[in-house]
């Protein structure tokens, strides 16, 4: 299981103009075919973009927050 803290992929303030850089970092961290957890303080647009990019790359994607706990975004594990 891979945990990606989105607050670590940018400095101070996330900028839409740097989205490709953020996605590249997340894709490298996610690996291929793993279960991935997204967490950390980040703008909603960054969460959405990363989730979209990981679809088809991650086996399972989970959003984790202290408020909601774990929320499964998608699960493509046939078992």
ChimeraX attribute file (.defattr): number of C-alpha atoms within 10 A of each C-alpha:
attribute: neighborCount
match mode: 1-to-1
recipient: residues
	/A:1	10
	/A:2	14
	/A:3	16
	/A:4	19
	/A:5	15
	/A:6	20
	/A:7	15
	/A:8	14
	/A:9	16
	/A:10	15
	/A:11	8
	/A:12	8
	/A:13	9
	/A:14	17
	/A:15	12
	/A:16	12
	/A:17	8
	/A:18	10
	/A:19	16
	/A:20	11
	/A:21	13
	/A:22	20
	/A:23	18
	/A:24	14
	/A:25	16
	/A:26	21
	/A:27	17
	/A:28	9
	/A:29	13
	/A:30	21
	/A:31	14
	/A:32	14
	/A:33	14
	/A:34	15
	/A:35	20
	/A:36	23
	/A:37	21
	/A:38	22
	/A:39	18
	/A:40	16
	/A:41	11
	/A:42	16
	/A:43	14
	/A:44	9
	/A:45	12
	/A:46	17
	/A:47	17
	/A:48	11
	/A:49	14
	/A:50	19
	/A:51	20
	/A:52	11
	/A:53	15
	/A:54	22
	/A:55	15
	/A:56	11
	/A:57	17
	/A:58	23
	/A:59	17
	/A:60	20
	/A:61	24
	/A:62	19
	/A:63	20
	/A:64	17
	/A:65	13
	/A:66	8
	/A:67	6
	/A:68	8
	/A:69	10
	/A:70	15
	/A:71	13
	/A:72	12
	/A:73	13
	/A:74	16
	/A:75	14
	/A:76	13
	/A:77	11
	/A:78	5
	/A:79	4
